[in-house]
Amino acid sequence: MPCGYRDGEIKMEAVVKQFQDGKLVIGTNNTLKMLKAGKLETVYITTTTPEEIKSKITGVEVKKLKMNATDLGKLLGKNFPIALCGVRK
Protein backbone atom coordinates (compact mmCIF):
# COMPACT_ATOMS: atom_id res chain seq x y z
CA MET A 1 0.00 0.00 0.00
CA PRO A 2 1.58 3.31 -1.00
CA CYS A 3 2.02 5.97 1.58
CA GLY A 4 -0.03 9.15 1.49
CA TYR A 5 1.92 12.38 1.71
CA ARG A 6 0.17 15.30 3.33
CA ASP A 7 1.36 18.84 3.14
CA GLY A 8 -0.30 21.30 5.37
CA GLU A 9 -0.09 23.01 8.66
CA ILE A 10 1.20 20.63 11.28
CA LYS A 11 1.14 22.10 14.74
CA MET A 12 4.58 21.51 16.16
CA GLU A 13 3.11 21.68 19.67
CA ALA A 14 1.24 18.47 18.81
CA VAL A 15 4.50 16.76 17.78
CA VAL A 16 6.20 17.88 21.01
CA LYS A 17 3.20 16.62 23.05
CA GLN A 18 3.36 13.23 21.31
CA PHE A 19 7.07 13.09 22.19
CA GLN A 20 6.41 14.04 25.82
CA ASP A 21 3.62 11.44 26.06
CA GLY A 22 5.95 8.70 24.78
CA LYS A 23 3.98 8.15 21.57
CA LEU A 24 6.75 9.35 19.25
CA VAL A 25 9.48 7.02 17.96
CA ILE A 26 12.51 9.05 16.92
CA GLY A 27 15.36 8.24 14.56
CA THR A 28 15.49 6.61 11.17
CA ASN A 29 16.42 3.09 12.28
CA ASN A 30 13.89 2.92 15.14
CA THR A 31 11.12 4.41 13.00
CA LEU A 32 11.70 2.06 10.06
CA LYS A 33 11.87 -0.95 12.40
CA MET A 34 8.55 -0.02 14.05
CA LEU A 35 7.02 0.74 10.65
CA LYS A 36 8.00 -2.71 9.34
CA ALA A 37 6.41 -4.27 12.43
CA GLY A 38 3.15 -2.40 11.71
CA LYS A 39 3.27 -0.44 14.96
CA LEU A 40 3.03 3.12 13.57
CA GLU A 41 0.01 5.11 12.44
CA THR A 42 1.81 8.20 11.09
CA VAL A 43 5.35 9.09 10.04
CA TYR A 44 6.76 12.62 10.08
CA ILE A 45 9.49 13.54 7.62
CA THR A 46 11.60 16.69 7.58
CA THR A 47 12.74 18.84 4.68
CA THR A 48 16.10 17.05 4.81
CA THR A 49 14.90 13.44 5.00
CA PRO A 50 16.85 11.62 2.24
CA GLU A 51 14.90 10.25 -0.74
CA GLU A 52 16.24 6.72 -0.16
CA ILE A 53 14.66 6.79 3.31
CA LYS A 54 11.36 8.26 2.05
CA SER A 55 11.11 5.42 -0.48
CA LYS A 56 11.06 2.88 2.39
CA ILE A 57 7.94 4.39 3.99
CA THR A 58 4.82 2.46 3.00
CA GLY A 59 1.44 1.69 4.49
CA VAL A 60 1.01 4.76 6.71
CA GLU A 61 0.14 8.40 6.45
CA VAL A 62 3.21 10.59 5.94
CA LYS A 63 3.24 14.19 7.13
CA LYS A 64 5.86 16.64 5.91
CA LEU A 65 7.22 18.93 8.59
CA LYS A 66 8.33 22.38 7.51
CA MET A 67 11.69 22.14 9.27
CA ASN A 68 14.97 20.38 8.79
CA ALA A 69 16.30 17.47 10.84
CA THR A 70 18.57 19.66 12.98
CA ASP A 71 15.69 21.94 13.97
CA LEU A 72 13.44 18.98 14.80
CA GLY A 73 16.17 17.55 17.02
CA LYS A 74 16.49 20.86 18.85
CA LEU A 75 12.71 21.18 19.20
CA LEU A 76 12.59 17.79 20.89
CA GLY A 77 15.53 18.66 23.15
CA LYS A 78 18.07 16.40 21.47
CA ASN A 79 21.69 17.21 20.47
CA PHE A 80 21.32 15.41 17.17
CA PRO A 81 19.27 15.77 13.99
CA ILE A 82 16.04 13.75 13.66
CA ALA A 83 15.13 13.23 10.00
CA LEU A 84 12.33 10.75 10.64
CA CYS A 85 9.95 9.96 13.46
CA GLY A 86 6.72 8.05 13.82
CA VAL A 87 3.61 7.98 16.00
CA ARG A 88 2.84 4.69 17.73
CA LYS A 89 -0.61 3.14 17.24
Backbone as a ProteinNet text record, in pm:
[ID]
protein_1_A
[PRIMARY]
MPCGYRDGEIKMEAVVKQFQDGKLVIGTNNTLKMLKAGKLETVYITTTTPEEIKSKITGVEVKKLKMNATDLGKLLGKNFPIALCGVRK
[TERTIARY]
83.9	0	88.3	73	157.8	125.3	225.4	202.3	138.1	62.2	-2.9	70.8	122	192.3	92.3	104.7	17.1	100	79.1	135.6	29.5	68.8	-29.6	27.3	-53.9	-9.3	-11	105.8	119.8	161	82.4	113.8	228.4	339.8	458.1	435.5	343.8	310.8	255.8	181.1	124.3	235.5	337.3	450	526.4	550.1	619.6	538.7	406.8	320	326.7	324.1	335.7	468.8	575.8	706.8	704.3	648.6	641.4	555.4	452.8	362.4	418	534.4	595.1	535.9	459.6	398.3	487.1	592.2	675.2	801	825.5	947.7	1040.5	1161.6	1251.2	1368.6	1420.2	1535.9	1496.4	1577.3	1548.8	1540.5	1640.8	1642	1524.8	1500.9	1389.2	1255.5	1239.6	1112.2	1087.7	1187.7	1170.2	1144.8	1208.8	1186.6	1042.3	992.2	854.5	753.5	788.5	702.2	688.3	800.2	800	717	717.2	640.8	492.7	455.2	315.5	268.7	360.8	326.8	314.3	315	303.3	177.9	119.1	1.3	35.4	140	181.2	332.5	392	535	552.5	639.6	676.2	811.5	821.1	949.3	984.9	1113.8	1160	1196.7	1233.9	1273.7	1405	1479.1	1609.6	1611.4	1495	1490.4	1533.8	1635.7	1684.9	1579.6	1584.5	1490	1494.7	1614.4	1623.9	1552.5	1540.9	1465.8	1316.3	1277.4	1136	1078.6	1159.7	1111.3	1080.5	1130.2	1105.7	978.3	913.2	794.4	670.6	603.9	481.9	378.4	252.5	143.9	94.3	146.9	101.4	89.7	21.4	14.2	149.6	194.7	321.4	291.2	343.3	323.8	458.7	463.1	586.1	594	699.1	722.4	795.6	768.3	833.2	956	1042.3	1168.7	1267.8	1395.8	1497.4	1523.7	1604	1629.6	1698.4	1787.4	1856.6	1758.1	1668.2	1568.7	1471.5	1433.4	1344.3	1414.4	1540.7	1616.8	1620.1	1646.9	1649.1	1512.2	1407	1271.2	1237.6	1287.3	1259.1	1364.8	1455.3	1553.3	1670	1697.8	1807.4	1926.4	2047	2168.6	2200.8	2106.2	2132.4	2013.6	2037.4	1927	1833.9	1705.6	1604.4	1533.7	1569.1	1513.4	1379.7	1351.3	1233.1	1183.7	1053.8	995.1	853.8	802.8	671.7	587.7	456.9	361.1	312.4	330.3	283.8	131.9	83.9	-61	-114.2
-117.5	0	123.7	213.1	330.6	425.8	503.3	597.4	723.8	790.6	914.8	1033.1	1119.4	1238.1	1350.4	1416.6	1529.8	1651.6	1754	1883.9	1956.6	2053.7	2130.1	2176.6	2244.9	2301.3	2195.2	2158.4	2062.7	2142.9	2135.7	2209.8	2140.4	2210.1	2151	2122.2	2196.2	2167.8	2026.4	1982.3	1847.2	1742.5	1768.5	1675.6	1668.3	1783.8	1787.5	1712.6	1731.5	1661.9	1510.5	1466.1	1322.6	1269	1348.2	1308.7	1299.2	1400.9	1403.5	1289.6	1252.5	1144.1	1005.1	999	870.2	801.5	874.6	815.2	825.7	908.2	934.6	848	780.3	702.4	791	816.4	905.2	828.1	883.2	824.2	734	736	660.7	510.9	453.7	308.6	262.3	330.1	291.6	305.8	416.3	440.9	335.9	305.8	205.6	66.8	34.7	-94.9	-106.5	-1.4	-1.9	-0.8	69.2	73.8	-65.2	-134.9	-270.6	-366.1	-342.4	-426.7	-387.2	-281.8	-239.7	-168.7	-104.8	-43.7	108.3	166.7	311.7	348.9	462.3	510.8	627.5	703	819.7	831.1	880.2	908.5	1054.9	1123.5	1261.5	1261.2	1336.8	1353.9	1502.1	1530.9	1669.1	1710	1835.5	1884.1	1822.5	1762.9	1704.8	1551.5	1489.8	1343.5	1294	1209.1	1162	1081.8	1094.7	1025.3	873.9	817.2	672.1	625.4	711.4	678.9	694.2	803	825.6	708.9	650.4	541.7	414.9	405.7	288	300.8	415.6	439.4	397.7	294.1	246.3	209	218.9	168.7	259.6	382.1	476.5	615.7	700.6	840.3	905.7	987.7	1059	1207.8	1274.8	1418.9	1487.6	1589.3	1664.3	1781	1781.7	1892.7	2002.8	2125.1	2237.6	2281.6	2186.2	2214.1	2105.4	2137.6	2038.2	1949.1	1846.8	1747	1807.1	1902.1	1966.3	2042.7	2116.9	2193.9	2103.5	1991.1	1897.8	1839	1804.8	1754.6	1855.1	1980.6	2086.5	2104.2	2102	2118.2	2010.8	1889.6	1778.7	1765	1863.1	1866	1770	1733.5	1640.4	1715.6	1659.6	1720.8	1664.2	1603.2	1541.3	1563.6	1559.2	1577.4	1455.6	1481.4	1375	1393.2	1310.1	1322.5	1251.1	1159.7	1074.7	1037.6	1043.8	996.2	947.5	864.3	805.1	805	800.7	798.1	655.1	604.5	469	458.9	339.9	313.7	307.7
0	0	0	-96.2	-100.2	14.1	49.7	158.3	103.7	188.2	149.2	208.4	122.5	170.7	191.5	304.6	333.3	362.6	282.9	314.1	393.4	463.6	537.3	668.6	740.6	866.1	974.6	1019.3	1128	1250	1353.1	1474.1	1546.5	1555	1616.4	1764.1	1826.7	1966.7	1980.5	1879.7	1881.4	1872.7	1791.8	1778.3	1911.3	1972.1	2101.4	2206.4	2208.4	2305.4	2284.5	2159.3	2130.8	2183.6	2168.5	2219.1	2371.7	2435.8	2582.2	2637.2	2564.1	2605.7	2574.8	2510.3	2478.4	2357.1	2276.6	2157.3	2033.5	2041.3	1925	1926.5	1816.3	1796.3	1714.3	1764	1691.6	1631.9	1521.6	1456	1340.5	1239.3	1117.5	1142.8	1207.2	1228	1314.1	1425.8	1513.5	1442.8	1369.4	1300.3	1192.7	1111.4	1005.7	1063.4	1174.1	1240.3	1289.8	1354.8	1405.3	1290.1	1182.1	1064.5	1003.5	990.7	934.2	1019.9	1151.1	1243.4	1248	1175.6	1171.3	1297.3	1367.9	1496.2	1491.3	1370.1	1357.2	1281.1	1316.7	1244.3	1152.1	1186.8	1109.4	1115	1006.3	1003.7	965.5	1039.8	1008.4	939.7	829.7	762.4	765.9	758.3	757.6	615.4	601	468.5	422.8	515.7	481.3	488.9	500	499.6	361.1	354.2	223.7	145.6	14.5	-73.7	-54.4	-32.5	-15.7	110.9	210.5	331.1	304.4	237.7	204.7	125.7	37.8	-47.6	32.9	154.9	239.4	322.6	316.6	398.6	319.6	366.2	300.5	404.8	365.5	448.6	559.2	567.6	670.6	611.2	683.5	645	673	579.3	594.4	598.7	700.6	713.3	700.9	614.9	590.9	688.1	769.1	859.4	784.4	818.6	751.2	829.8	859.8	927	890.4	910.3	879.1	1000.3	980.5	1084.3	1206.9	1185.4	1297.6	1385	1321.3	1396.7	1471.5	1410.8	1480.4	1602	1587.8	1701.5	1815.3	1782.8	1884.7	1949.7	1867.9	1919.9	2022.5	1998.4	2089.3	2199.2	2208.1	2315.4	2297.6	2175.3	2146.8	2087.7	2103	2047.1	1910.5	1846.9	1716.9	1625.1	1494.6	1398.8	1398.4	1375.5	1365.9	1231.4	1135.1	999.9	985.1	1076.9	1063.7	1202.7	1221	1346.4	1317.2	1405.5	1382.3	1508.6	1489.1	1599.7	1617.9	1740.6	1773.1	1764.9	1726.6	1724.4	1864.8
[MASK]
+++++++++++++++++++++++++++++++++++++++++++++++++++++++++++++++++++++++++++++++++++++++++

